[in-house]
Amino acid sequence: MNYYLMQQSHNVANVDINTQTGRISRINEIYSFERLPIFATEDNFNVLTDFLNKWISRRSISRSRVDLPKILQNNRVKTPEALSLKTLGLSLSDQYWFRPEKTMYDWHTVNLYDNDFNQLDLLNISKINLSVPDSTLNGQLPKHWKIEGNARFLVKQSTFPFMQQAYNEVFASELLTQMGIPHVSYSVVEKEDMSYSVCPMFTDSNTEYVPARAILDICPKQSSENAYMHFMNCINALHIPVEQSQIDTMLAFDYLINNSDRHYGNFGFLRNAKTMRFIGMAPLFDHGNSMWFNNLNYDISCTRQPAKPFQSEQENQIKLAEKQRLKTSLITENWLKEKMNEIYARNPRCDEKRCALFLKMVLARKNSLEISHASD
């Protein structure tokens, strides 16, 4: 079936899409290379088709999400990409969407920033317990968008055995606020023995999120480069107004809280959707898989901890952060203890011993960062 890939009201490309798989089978024409949702130097349509299909997959519900089979069955589709297409690929992260040929849909009537997507009946999905923007939510955890007043909020479920992710988000928010680092703020909602994190969206109708992975093809990775060097070269090639110290400070913060899930989709940049100019780094978000969230107390340790995106272990990744500017002096032991007790005491699965281990680990990481910084 023929579709127009749109950005807001701009025609970006004309493509054929297999509605059973949700994948592009052919690019017929590109109207604006500048507005493509990918960054690549290739102009070969076959190569670009592959890049665009990867973009669609990464922008759809993850295949590792636990409730995916039920979602697909309820929506009578076979793939996450087909589900996304069913809701025109509309998102609250960017302004891209797919308009079927010979339809009269327009950006002003379908966009999720200005319209109440809970009542967006033209897409005929109100009967299947899935709101329009949910079909472009990736990640493993069950989550959904909701509207309160005129604001949009993302609600994300925590996981067993400790239901800790939501509380980790709040703790990370407190730390980032204390150290003056731009971030998304989180709160916790507890319902029926389940904890959920809640945060507002950080985009708007003129500002979109560009994940870090979107820029990785702007220049080829040289054999002499590691992943970190290649990523910084991609930033420079696109003239994105982000300093190395901002990336390094993010890595230092991940080290501090033992964040194991800073993959290339969990950080990135903000861009003006009208001018296509980068604004800067997106606020830090998604810190749920941190603070030894799935470790038994016995297994909580400072060493050999998993990391992303540039190294597989925290001890190796932090060595890359030579220009980090994390203000650890602003988080004292007393402050940390008070915040941890305040936040994690709400979680019945986090006992005093577990909180004490958290304090011990974070203080050890804080001390390590300060020693390393002092020696620079």
N, C-alpha and C positions, 0 to 999 in steps of 0.2 A: 504494500500500500504506500502511496506517495504522501510525504509529509514535508512541511517546512520547518527546519530548525530555526527557532526564533530567539532573539534576545530582546526582551521587552517588546517593542513594536517593530524591531528591525528584522528583516529577512536575512538570515546568515547563510543558509544553504538549503538546497532542495535534495531530499534523499528518499530512497525506497527503504522501507522497514518491514521486516517479517513480523507480523503482529502476533504470531505464535511464540516467537523467541524474544521479541523486543529489540532485535539487533538490526543494525543498518546493513543491507545487502549491497547497496550501491549509492555513491554520491553522484548526483546528476549535474549539479552546478553549485559553485560557491560564490555567493554575492559579496561577502566581506571576510577576507582572511583575518583582518584585524579583530573581528568579533567572534572568531571561533573560540570555543571553550577550552582549547588545548594550545600549548605553545610548542611548535615544532617548525623546523626549517624546511621540512619536506613540502613539496607541492604535488607529489604523486597521489592521485585520488585513492589508489589501493592502500597505500601506507596510511593516509589520513583516515580512511575507513576503519582501519585497525585501531588507530589512536582514539577515534570517536567511540568505537564500541567498548574500549577499555574505560573511557570516561563514563559511559552509560552504566556499565557494570559497577564501577566504584561509587556511582551516585544512586545506586539502587540498594534495597535491603540486602544485607549480607547473607550469603549462603550458609554461614555458620550460626545464624540467629536461631535460637531454640524453637521459637514459635512460627518459623517460616512455613513448614508444611501446612499448618492450619490456615495461615494467611492466604497462601496460594490456592488451597482448596476452596476456601470461602469466596475467593474472587474469581474462581474458574479460569485460572491461568496457570502456566507450567513453570514460568521463570520469574525471578524478581524484576528483570528488565521488561518483561511483558506487563507486569503489574504497574511499573512506573509509566509505561506508555499509556496504559488505561486511564491514568490521571494526567495525561498530556505532559508528563515529566515535570510538572510544576513543583517548585521547591521554595523553601524559606531561607536557603543559603545563597542563592543567586537568582538571576532573572531569565534563565533559559527555560524554554518549553518547546513542545512539538505541536504544530498546528496541522491537522489533517487537511489535505488538499480539498478545495471546494467547500470548506466550512467558513462560517462567518465569525468564529471566535476571534476576539481581540484582547490585547493585554489588559485594557482597562476593566474588562468584565470578568476575566479569569484570574488575574494575579492575586496572590495570597496575602499580600501586604495591605491591600485596601478593601478586600472583600471578605466577608464572613465565610470561611471555608467549611464551617459546620453546616451551612445551608446552601452550599454550592451544588445545587441539584442537577445542573446541566451535565455533569459527569456521571450521574446516576450511581453514586457509590454510598449513598446515605444508609443503605440497608445492610451494609457488610461490616459495620463496626470498625471502619478505617477512614480517617479523615484524609483529605486530598494530599497534604504535604507529607503524610507518613510514608508514602510509597517511595520517597526519595531519601529516607533516613537510613544511612548505613550503620555499621557497627553490630556487635554481637548481642547487646542487651535489648530486651523489649523496651520500646519507648514510643511516645506519641506527642503531638503538638496539641495545645489547647489555647483558647482565647479567654482572657479575663479582662473585662472592660474593652479597651481597644488594643491591649497588649497581647503578644504571642509568647507562650512559654513552652519549653520543652520539658517533658516529664519522663524520667528514666528509672527503670526498675533496678534494684540491687539484687545480688545473688547470694545463695547459700554457700558456705555454712554460716557466715558471719553477718550477712546483710550490711556490709560495711561501706560499700561504694558511696552511698549518699552522704554519709557522715564524713568521709574523706573529702568529698567535694567542698563541704562547708569548712572543714579544717584548712584545706588548701586556699580557699577564698580569704580566710582570716589571715593566713600567713602572707599572702600576696598583698592584701590591703596594708598590713603592718609594714611591709618592705617597699610599698609604693610602686608596685608593678601592675600595669594595666591587665585586667582579667575580667572574666564573666563571673558574676556573683551567683551563689547557689543557696538554696534552703532545702530543708528536709520535710517531707510529708510522710507520716506513718499511717498505714491503713491495713487492717486485717492481717497483722503480723508481718507486714511487708513494708520496707522502706523505699522511698522514691526521692530522687533529687529533682529539684525544679529550678530552671534558670530561664531568663529572658533571652530572646534572640539578640544577636549583636549585629545583624544586617538590617537594612531598610530598603525602601523601594528604589533607592538610587545607589546603594552601597552593597557590594556582593563580596562573598568570601571565596578566595582562591586557595585551595589546599596546596601545601608544599609539593605534593606529588605532581601537580599539574605543570610545574615548571621544569621537571627533570629532563625533558627531551629537547629543551631549547638549545643545548649544546651536547655533543657526544662526550661520554666519560672516557678520559684518557687512562691508559694502563698505569700511568704514574700517579694517578689521583686516587685517594680513598673517597668514600661516600661523602664525608664532610666537605672535603675540598671541592668535589664536583658540585655539591649543592651551593656552596658559596659562589662558585663561578657562574652558576645559573642565575643567582640573584643579581650578580654584577652585569651579566649579559642583558638582562631585562631592565636594568637601571631601577630596581626596586629600592625605595628609600628605607632600607633596613641596615643597621650597623651589625658587624660581627658580634659586638658586645651584647646585643639583644638576643641573638641565637645562643651565645655562650651562657648568658644569665638564665635563659630557659633551661638549658641542660644542667646547670648548677642547681636550679630549683628542683628538677626531676630527681637529681641525686639526693638532695636533702630529704625529700619525702618518699624516695624509692618508687617513683612512678615507672611502671614497666610497660606503658602503652602509648608512648609518644611516637606513634607511627606517622607516616607522611600525610595522613588525612587529619591528624589531631593537632596540627598547627599550620599556620599559613599567613595569608596576607589579605588586606582589604583593598578593594579597587572601586573606583567610581564607575558605575555601570553605563553612564552616559558618555564620559570622555575616554573611558578605557585606561585611565591613568591609575597607577598604583598609589595608594594613600600611605601605606606603611604596614607594619606587622599587625595581625589580628590579635585581639586580647587573648590571653592564655585561657584555656578551657579544658574540660574533660580530664580530671585528675582522680577519677574514681578508682582505677586500678593501681592504687598506690598504698603506702602504709601497710605493706605485707597483708593485703586484703584477703588473701585466700590461704595464708599460712597458719598452721597450728602454732600455738605459743612456743612449743618446743623447737619449731623450725624457723623462728624469727631470727635473722642474722644480718650483719652488715656486709658480709662478703658473698661473692659469686651471685649477685642479684641481677635479674634480667633487665635489659634496657633496649630502647629503640630511639631514634632510627639509624644512628650512625655506627653503633657498636652493640654487641649482644649482651654485654655486661656493664653494669654501672661503673665499676672501677676503671674500665678502659675508656668509657665514653667521657667521663669527667676530665680525663687528661686532654681532651680536645678543647675544653672550655678555657683557653688561656686568657681570654679577655672578659671573663664573667665579672659582673658588678653586683652580685647578690649582697644585700645589706643585712647580713646575718647578725650584726651587732644589735639590731633593733628587736630581735627575738631572744629575750633572756630565758634562762631556765624557769624562773617563776612564771613568766608570761606563758611559756609553752605548757607548763603543768596546768595552769589555770584554764587555758583554752581546751586542752585535751580532756580534762575532767568535765568541763562544761558541755563539750560536744559529744564525746563518746559515752558519757554517762547515760545519754538518751537511748543508747543501743543496748538492749538487755543481753546481747551476745558478746559484748566487750566487758569483761570483768576487770577488777582493779589490777590484777597481775598483767593482763594484756596491755592496759593503758600504761603501766609502769615500763613495760618493754618498749612501747612506742616512744616514750620519753627518752629512754636510754639510747635507742637507736638514732633518733633525730639529733640528740645532743652530740653523739659520736660523729655523725655526718657533719653537723655544724662545725665542730672542732676541726675536723679534717679540712673543710673548706677554708676556714680561717687560717690554718697553718699554711696551706698551699698558697693562699692569696698573699700572706705576709712574706713569703719567700720569693714572690715574683719581682 
